[in-house]
């Protein structure tokens, strides 16, 4: 399971010209799920994200987590995070999980992130064509992969 976590001052997801979700201060999470992922990956990532100290304190140092700044999460499924580009010029997405495996893990991820962090977790729509807008604050962008924990 791979995530791109971006510290944002605001972010939104629009589907078919209608805003589905919008947050102010918080984290925009792009979530890529592969076939090898399971509930253990969900637990590890949700634990890390809920405690990730990427928000600025009074001295402008990244010392605060999302709870301390009363932020929100916006989670968007992103199968392209598992693109393989070694051969040719057209990315291969063979490692990305099929919907029957990915959707339950995506839903569990959203549920557990809320439970672990105690923060609001809004979403895009799995499999939909979405327009994602954000103001990356910093910019701060962190990439995490549950298969590379050590």
N, CA and C atoms as a LAMMPS dump frame, in Angstrom:
ITEM: TIMESTEP
0
ITEM: NUMBER OF ATOMS
450
ITEM: BOX BOUNDS ff ff ff
-5.0000000000000000e+02 5.0000000000000000e+02
-5.0000000000000000e+02 5.0000000000000000e+02
-5.0000000000000000e+02 5.0000000000000000e+02
ITEM: ATOMS id mol type element x y z
1 1 1 N 0.865 -1.156 0
2 1 2 C 0 0 0
3 1 3 C 0.912 1.219 0
4 2 1 N 0.598 2.125 -0.88
5 2 2 C 1.443 3.302 -1.05
6 2 3 C 0.59 4.554 -0.89
7 3 1 N 1.114 5.544 -0.179
8 3 2 C 0.412 6.814 -0.05
9 3 3 C 1.333 7.972 -0.385
10 4 1 N 0.724 8.999 -0.921
11 4 2 C 1.353 10.305 -1.047
12 4 3 C 0.534 11.205 -0.138
13 5 1 N 1.168 11.695 0.922
14 5 2 C 0.504 12.557 1.901
15 5 3 C 0.999 13.977 1.697
16 6 1 N 0.064 14.881 1.463
17 6 2 C 0.42 16.271 1.243
18 6 3 C -0.24 17.146 2.305
19 7 1 N 0.584 17.997 2.926
20 7 2 C 0.046 18.976 3.867
21 7 3 C -0.626 20.058 3.038
22 8 1 N -1.902 20.311 3.334
23 8 2 C -2.651 21.273 2.53
24 8 3 C -3.292 22.345 3.4
25 9 1 N -3.448 23.523 2.815
26 9 2 C -4.25 24.556 3.47
27 9 3 C -5.713 24.393 3.056
28 10 1 N -5.93 23.744 1.893
29 10 2 C -7.265 23.334 1.477
30 10 3 C -7.15 22.358 0.318
31 11 1 N -8.182 21.518 0.174
32 11 2 C -8.218 20.54 -0.915
33 11 3 C -9.664 20.15 -1.183
34 12 1 N -9.932 19.742 -2.426
35 12 2 C -11.288 19.323 -2.775
36 12 3 C -11.266 18.297 -3.895
37 13 1 N -12.369 17.559 -3.984
38 13 2 C -12.586 16.59 -5.053
39 13 3 C -13.904 16.945 -5.726
40 14 1 N -13.853 17.1 -7.044
41 14 2 C -15.038 17.4 -7.834
42 14 3 C -15.277 16.256 -8.803
43 15 1 N -16.527 15.802 -8.884
44 15 2 C -16.916 14.732 -9.803
45 15 3 C -18.093 15.248 -10.623
46 16 1 N -17.937 15.212 -11.947
47 16 2 C -18.996 15.672 -12.864
48 16 3 C -19.48 17.075 -12.491
49 17 1 N -18.534 17.984 -12.284
50 17 2 C -18.807 19.39 -11.972
51 17 3 C -19.51 19.622 -10.633
52 18 1 N -19.484 18.633 -9.747
53 18 2 C -20.096 18.79 -8.427
54 18 3 C -19.044 18.47 -7.363
55 19 1 N -18.836 19.388 -6.421
56 19 2 C -17.863 19.16 -5.354
57 19 3 C -18.399 18.056 -4.446
58 20 1 N -17.636 16.966 -4.355
59 20 2 C -18.025 15.85 -3.49
60 20 3 C -17.502 16.059 -2.08
61 21 1 N -16.248 16.506 -1.955
62 21 2 C -15.616 16.674 -0.646
63 21 3 C -14.661 17.85 -0.69
64 22 1 N -14.556 18.539 0.437
65 22 2 C -13.604 19.652 0.549
66 22 3 C -13.168 19.777 2.005
67 23 1 N -11.886 20.064 2.191
68 23 2 C -11.34 20.281 3.53
69 23 3 C -10.543 21.575 3.548
70 24 1 N -10.338 22.087 4.745
71 24 2 C -9.421 23.199 4.95
72 24 3 C -8.075 22.611 5.317
73 25 1 N -7.475 23.108 6.375
74 25 2 C -6.175 22.631 6.838
75 25 3 C -6.209 21.123 7.076
76 26 1 N -5.22 20.424 6.566
77 26 2 C -5.166 18.983 6.792
78 26 3 C -4.219 18.277 5.858
79 27 1 N -4.575 17.018 5.557
80 27 2 C -3.751 16.172 4.698
81 27 3 C -4.565 15.621 3.548
82 28 1 N -4.025 15.791 2.364
83 28 2 C -4.553 15.15 1.165
84 28 3 C -3.799 13.841 1.033
85 29 1 N -4.526 12.723 1.027
86 29 2 C -3.909 11.406 0.952
87 29 3 C -4.295 10.747 -0.365
88 30 1 N -3.313 10.504 -1.226
89 30 2 C -3.52 9.684 -2.418
90 30 3 C -3.144 8.266 -2.016
91 31 1 N -4.064 7.32 -2.198
92 31 2 C -3.894 5.955 -1.708
93 31 3 C -3.875 4.967 -2.862
94 32 1 N -2.748 4.266 -2.993
95 32 2 C -2.612 3.214 -4.003
96 32 3 C -2.579 1.852 -3.34
97 33 1 N -3.428 0.956 -3.8
98 33 2 C -3.53 -0.386 -3.214
99 33 3 C -3.094 -1.407 -4.249
100 34 1 N -2.222 -2.324 -3.82
101 34 2 C -1.779 -3.385 -4.722
102 34 3 C -2.31 -4.726 -4.245
103 35 1 N -2.221 -5.733 -5.105
104 35 2 C -2.785 -7.056 -4.817
105 35 3 C -2.224 -7.667 -3.535
106 36 1 N -0.973 -7.386 -3.189
107 36 2 C -0.334 -7.988 -2.016
108 36 3 C -0.747 -7.318 -0.706
109 37 1 N -1.524 -6.242 -0.764
110 37 2 C -1.882 -5.498 0.444
111 37 3 C -2.968 -6.197 1.251
112 38 1 N -2.932 -5.937 2.574
113 38 2 C -3.915 -6.544 3.468
114 38 3 C -4.195 -5.596 4.641
115 39 1 N -4.938 -6.08 5.635
116 39 2 C -5.318 -5.257 6.781
117 39 3 C -4.121 -4.775 7.59
118 40 1 N -3.055 -5.533 7.613
119 40 2 C -1.845 -5.123 8.331
120 40 3 C -1.261 -3.851 7.717
121 41 1 N -1.302 -3.75 6.397
122 41 2 C -0.822 -2.546 5.719
123 41 3 C -1.682 -1.338 6.086
124 42 1 N -2.997 -1.546 6.146
125 42 2 C -3.921 -0.485 6.538
126 42 3 C -3.58 0.022 7.938
127 43 1 N -3.42 -0.9 8.882
128 43 2 C -3.148 -0.519 10.273
129 43 3 C -1.847 0.263 10.401
130 44 1 N -0.801 -0.207 9.724
131 44 2 C 0.495 0.463 9.816
132 44 3 C 0.419 1.885 9.269
133 45 1 N -0.165 2.03 8.072
134 45 2 C -0.229 3.355 7.453
135 45 3 C -1.127 4.31 8.244
136 46 1 N -2.268 3.836 8.703
137 46 2 C -3.161 4.709 9.468
138 46 3 C -2.49 5.174 10.761
139 47 1 N -1.752 4.272 11.394
140 47 2 C -1.008 4.647 12.593
141 47 3 C 0.032 5.712 12.309
142 48 1 N 0.771 5.542 11.226
143 48 2 C 1.801 6.521 10.863
144 48 3 C 1.187 7.868 10.491
145 49 1 N 0.165 7.849 9.662
146 49 2 C -0.438 9.102 9.192
147 49 3 C -1.076 9.89 10.323
148 50 1 N -1.71 9.197 11.256
149 50 2 C -2.393 9.895 12.342
150 50 3 C -1.42 10.593 13.292
151 51 1 N -0.169 10.148 13.306
152 51 2 C 0.836 10.732 14.207
153 51 3 C 1.934 11.507 13.468
154 52 1 N 1.806 11.596 12.152
155 52 2 C 2.829 12.244 11.334
156 52 3 C 2.935 13.729 11.679
157 53 1 N 4.105 14.13 12.143
158 53 2 C 4.318 15.512 12.598
159 53 3 C 4.837 16.36 11.441
160 54 1 N 3.899 16.841 10.62
161 54 2 C 4.281 17.634 9.443
162 54 3 C 3.691 19.043 9.473
163 55 1 N 3.031 19.399 10.573
164 55 2 C 2.442 20.725 10.679
165 55 3 C 3.321 21.616 11.546
166 56 1 N 3.364 22.887 11.205
167 56 2 C 4.279 23.83 11.847
168 56 3 C 3.813 24.263 13.226
169 57 1 N 4.795 24.378 14.137
170 57 2 C 4.531 24.929 15.47
171 57 3 C 4.801 26.438 15.438
172 58 1 N 4.831 27.061 16.609
173 58 2 C 5.034 28.513 16.697
174 58 3 C 6.39 28.958 16.151
175 59 1 N 7.389 28.062 16.17
176 59 2 C 8.711 28.394 15.648
177 59 3 C 8.87 27.979 14.181
178 60 1 N 7.768 27.601 13.544
179 60 2 C 7.746 27.193 12.131
180 60 3 C 8.486 25.88 11.882
181 61 1 N 8.62 25.061 12.926
182 61 2 C 9.229 23.734 12.788
183 61 3 C 8.113 22.698 12.673
184 62 1 N 8.344 21.674 11.869
185 62 2 C 7.337 20.625 11.703
186 62 3 C 7.34 19.724 12.938
187 63 1 N 6.509 20.069 13.907
188 63 2 C 6.445 19.341 15.176
189 63 3 C 5.046 18.883 15.544
190 64 1 N 4.025 19.314 14.816
191 64 2 C 2.643 19.039 15.204
192 64 3 C 1.999 18 14.287
193 65 1 N 1.119 17.179 14.884
194 65 2 C 0.379 16.212 14.07
195 65 3 C -0.996 16.791 13.727
196 66 1 N -1.765 16.051 12.968
197 66 2 C -3.052 16.544 12.467
198 66 3 C -4.056 16.824 13.588
199 67 1 N -3.966 16.078 14.672
200 67 2 C -4.853 16.302 15.808
201 67 3 C -4.547 17.633 16.48
202 68 1 N -3.277 17.936 16.619
203 68 2 C -2.863 19.164 17.306
204 68 3 C -3.264 20.423 16.548
205 69 1 N -3.427 20.313 15.219
206 69 2 C -3.844 21.477 14.431
207 69 3 C -5.327 21.411 14.066
208 70 1 N -6.017 20.368 14.583
209 70 2 C -7.441 20.162 14.326
210 70 3 C -7.737 20.117 12.828
211 71 1 N -6.901 19.369 12.103
212 71 2 C -7.058 19.243 10.659
213 71 3 C -7.949 18.088 10.256
214 72 1 N -8.149 17.959 8.959
215 72 2 C -8.963 16.892 8.377
216 72 3 C -8.15 16.147 7.334
217 73 1 N -8.64 14.964 6.966
218 73 2 C -8.045 14.17 5.898
219 73 3 C -8.981 14.164 4.695
220 74 1 N -8.395 14.14 3.515
221 74 2 C -9.135 13.884 2.283
222 74 3 C -8.412 12.742 1.586
223 75 1 N -9.086 11.588 1.447
224 75 2 C -8.475 10.379 0.895
225 75 3 C -9.035 10.116 -0.492
226 76 1 N -8.124 9.929 -1.451
227 76 2 C -8.503 9.66 -2.838
228 76 3 C -7.783 8.41 -3.309
229 77 1 N -8.534 7.467 -3.859
230 77 2 C -7.908 6.255 -4.408
231 77 3 C -7.092 6.631 -5.64
232 78 1 N -5.928 5.995 -5.788
233 78 2 C -4.994 6.387 -6.844
234 78 3 C -4.204 5.164 -7.305
235 79 1 N -4.808 4.34 -8.157
236 79 2 C -4.133 3.115 -8.598
237 79 3 C -2.851 3.408 -9.364
238 80 1 N -2.723 4.596 -9.94
239 80 2 C -1.534 4.917 -10.726
240 80 3 C -0.268 5.047 -9.877
241 81 1 N -0.412 5.06 -8.549
242 81 2 C 0.776 5.08 -7.689
243 81 3 C 1.59 3.797 -7.827
244 82 1 N 0.986 2.75 -8.393
245 82 2 C 1.693 1.49 -8.592
246 82 3 C 2.114 1.282 -10.051
247 83 1 N 2.251 2.387 -10.777
248 83 2 C 2.677 2.303 -12.176
249 83 3 C 4.091 1.741 -12.267
250 84 1 N 4.284 0.85 -13.222
251 84 2 C 5.622 0.336 -13.515
252 84 3 C 6.037 0.949 -14.856
253 85 1 N 7.234 1.534 -14.871
254 85 2 C 7.673 2.285 -16.047
255 85 3 C 9.015 1.816 -16.601
256 86 1 N 9.451 0.637 -16.195
257 86 2 C 10.772 0.157 -16.613
258 86 3 C 10.849 -0.128 -18.111
259 87 1 N 9.796 -0.694 -18.67
260 87 2 C 9.806 -1.064 -20.083
261 87 3 C 8.903 -0.133 -20.875
262 88 1 N 9.418 0.356 -21.989
263 88 2 C 8.605 1.177 -22.877
264 88 3 C 8.199 2.498 -22.257
265 89 1 N 7.24 3.137 -22.903
266 89 2 C 6.801 4.462 -22.476
267 89 3 C 5.377 4.485 -21.952
268 90 1 N 4.701 3.36 -22.022
269 90 2 C 3.336 3.278 -21.499
270 90 3 C 3.381 2.572 -20.15
271 91 1 N 2.928 3.246 -19.082
272 91 2 C 2.98 2.626 -17.753
273 91 3 C 2.125 1.358 -17.685
274 92 1 N 2.592 0.415 -16.894
275 92 2 C 1.839 -0.804 -16.627
276 92 3 C 1.303 -0.712 -15.198
277 93 1 N 0.067 -1.139 -15.028
278 93 2 C -0.561 -1.074 -13.699
279 93 3 C -0.89 -2.473 -13.186
280 94 1 N -0.108 -3.437 -13.609
281 94 2 C -0.393 -4.84 -13.283
282 94 3 C -0.359 -5.117 -11.783
283 95 1 N 0.424 -4.347 -11.026
284 95 2 C 0.51 -4.565 -9.564
285 95 3 C -0.655 -3.941 -8.804
286 96 1 N -1.363 -3.014 -9.437
287 96 2 C -2.498 -2.372 -8.773
288 96 3 C -3.599 -3.397 -8.534
289 97 1 N -4.223 -3.312 -7.37
290 97 2 C -5.26 -4.276 -6.996
291 97 3 C -6.516 -4.083 -7.836
292 98 1 N -7.164 -5.19 -8.134
293 98 2 C -8.46 -5.175 -8.815
294 98 3 C -9.501 -4.627 -7.826
295 99 1 N -10.579 -4.049 -8.339
296 99 2 C -11.591 -3.448 -7.458
297 99 3 C -12.125 -4.381 -6.371
298 100 1 N -12.315 -5.652 -6.678
299 100 2 C -12.871 -6.567 -5.673
300 100 3 C -11.945 -6.736 -4.467
301 101 1 N -10.639 -6.509 -4.656
302 101 2 C -9.689 -6.552 -3.545
303 101 3 C -9.462 -5.147 -2.974
304 102 1 N -9.394 -4.149 -3.855
305 102 2 C -9.044 -2.789 -3.446
306 102 3 C -10.161 -2.069 -2.69
307 103 1 N -11.391 -2.213 -3.124
308 103 2 C -12.481 -1.447 -2.509
309 103 3 C -12.638 -1.756 -1.016
310 104 1 N -12.675 -3.033 -0.602
311 104 2 C -12.779 -3.283 0.847
312 104 3 C -11.6 -2.705 1.644
313 105 1 N -10.387 -2.755 1.083
314 105 2 C -9.229 -2.184 1.789
315 105 3 C -9.299 -0.661 1.821
316 106 1 N -9.76 -0.055 0.753
317 106 2 C -9.948 1.401 0.707
318 106 3 C -10.949 1.826 1.777
319 107 1 N -12.079 1.134 1.841
320 107 2 C -13.099 1.462 2.836
321 107 3 C -12.593 1.242 4.259
322 108 1 N -11.841 0.169 4.467
323 108 2 C -11.252 -0.09 5.782
324 108 3 C -10.239 1 6.135
325 109 1 N -9.428 1.408 5.178
326 109 2 C -8.442 2.463 5.393
327 109 3 C -9.13 3.741 5.878
328 110 1 N -10.195 4.151 5.204
329 110 2 C -10.917 5.373 5.57
330 110 3 C -11.491 5.241 6.984
331 111 1 N -12.102 4.103 7.265
332 111 2 C -12.693 3.862 8.589
333 111 3 C -11.635 3.872 9.685
334 112 1 N -10.53 3.142 9.467
335 112 2 C -9.482 3.044 10.485
336 112 3 C -8.751 4.374 10.677
337 113 1 N -8.554 5.128 9.592
338 113 2 C -7.891 6.425 9.725
339 113 3 C -8.718 7.341 10.633
340 114 1 N -10.019 7.307 10.472
341 114 2 C -10.897 8.103 11.349
342 114 3 C -10.811 7.599 12.79
343 115 1 N -10.88 6.293 12.977
344 115 2 C -10.846 5.72 14.324
345 115 3 C -9.525 5.99 15.034
346 116 1 N -8.427 5.837 14.328
347 116 2 C -7.105 5.998 14.923
348 116 3 C -6.788 7.466 15.199
349 117 1 N -7.179 8.338 14.274
350 117 2 C -6.821 9.754 14.41
351 117 3 C -7.862 10.567 15.168
352 118 1 N -9.119 10.135 15.137
353 118 2 C -10.186 10.922 15.722
354 118 3 C -10.559 12.128 14.891
355 119 1 N -10.031 12.208 13.674
356 119 2 C -10.263 13.36 12.8
357 119 3 C -11.271 13.019 11.712
358 120 1 N -11.842 14.06 11.124
359 120 2 C -12.74 13.899 9.993
360 120 3 C -11.953 13.343 8.801
361 121 1 N -12.538 12.354 8.112
362 121 2 C -11.909 11.776 6.925
363 121 3 C -12.929 11.813 5.792
364 122 1 N -12.693 12.682 4.836
365 122 2 C -13.549 12.778 3.655
366 122 3 C -12.889 12.014 2.518
367 123 1 N -13.661 11.728 1.473
368 123 2 C -13.134 10.9 0.387
369 123 3 C -13.529 11.425 -0.981
370 124 1 N -12.847 10.855 -1.962
371 124 2 C -13.289 10.963 -3.337
372 124 3 C -14.284 9.837 -3.564
373 125 1 N -14.328 9.324 -4.788
374 125 2 C -15.193 8.191 -5.104
375 125 3 C -14.35 7.155 -5.826
376 126 1 N -14.273 5.964 -5.26
377 126 2 C -13.417 4.921 -5.815
378 126 3 C -13.778 4.675 -7.284
379 127 1 N -12.781 4.733 -8.153
380 127 2 C -12.953 4.424 -9.565
381 127 3 C -13.525 5.535 -10.415
382 128 1 N -13.923 6.646 -9.813
383 128 2 C -14.52 7.746 -10.576
384 128 3 C -13.428 8.62 -11.194
385 129 1 N -13.795 9.317 -12.258
386 129 2 C -12.936 10.345 -12.823
387 129 3 C -13.133 11.586 -11.957
388 130 1 N -12.071 12.022 -11.31
389 130 2 C -12.168 13.11 -10.336
390 130 3 C -11.232 14.254 -10.712
391 131 1 N -11.682 15.457 -10.423
392 131 2 C -10.808 16.623 -10.47
393 131 3 C -10.402 16.901 -9.028
394 132 1 N -9.114 16.853 -8.773
395 132 2 C -8.591 17.061 -7.423
396 132 3 C -7.849 18.388 -7.414
397 133 1 N -8.24 19.253 -6.499
398 133 2 C -7.573 20.543 -6.35
399 133 3 C -7.021 20.63 -4.942
400 134 1 N -5.831 21.237 -4.825
401 134 2 C -5.267 21.419 -3.501
402 134 3 C -4.268 22.555 -3.508
403 135 1 N -4.125 23.119 -2.346
404 135 2 C -3.053 24.08 -2.106
405 135 3 C -2.089 23.371 -1.176
406 136 1 N -0.953 22.938 -1.724
407 136 2 C 0.051 22.215 -0.961
408 136 3 C 0.795 23.24 -0.11
409 137 1 N 0.66 23.108 1.195
410 137 2 C 1.218 24.053 2.151
411 137 3 C 2.674 23.713 2.428
412 138 1 N 3.573 24.544 1.969
413 138 2 C 4.991 24.327 2.238
414 138 3 C 5.877 24.519 1.009
415 139 1 N 5.853 23.648 0.051
416 139 2 C 5.085 22.411 -0.032
417 139 3 C 5.678 21.306 0.849
418 140 1 N 4.786 20.499 1.409
419 140 2 C 5.181 19.326 2.17
420 140 3 C 4.495 18.123 1.539
421 141 1 N 5.299 17.191 1.028
422 141 2 C 4.793 15.976 0.394
423 141 3 C 5.626 14.808 0.898
424 142 1 N 4.941 13.808 1.47
425 142 2 C 5.604 12.635 2.038
426 142 3 C 5.081 11.39 1.322
427 143 1 N 5.993 10.52 0.901
428 143 2 C 5.609 9.262 0.265
429 143 3 C 5.925 8.131 1.23
430 144 1 N 4.931 7.26 1.446
431 144 2 C 5.128 6.1 2.32
432 144 3 C 4.633 4.855 1.612
433 145 1 N 5.339 3.764 1.826
434 145 2 C 4.961 2.468 1.262
435 145 3 C 4.998 1.439 2.377
436 146 1 N 3.889 0.762 2.598
437 146 2 C 3.807 -0.194 3.702
438 146 3 C 4.705 -1.404 3.493
439 147 1 N 5.205 -1.601 2.286
440 147 2 C 6.115 -2.723 2.016
441 147 3 C 7.568 -2.317 2.274
442 148 1 N 7.795 -1.045 2.611
443 148 2 C 9.152 -0.556 2.89
444 148 3 C 9.175 0.07 4.278
445 149 1 N 8.83 -0.707 5.272
446 149 2 C 8.727 -0.201 6.651
447 149 3 C 10.065 -0.027 7.324
448 150 1 N 11.078 -0.734 6.875
449 150 2 C 12.368 -0.661 7.557
450 150 3 C 13.407 0.019 6.724
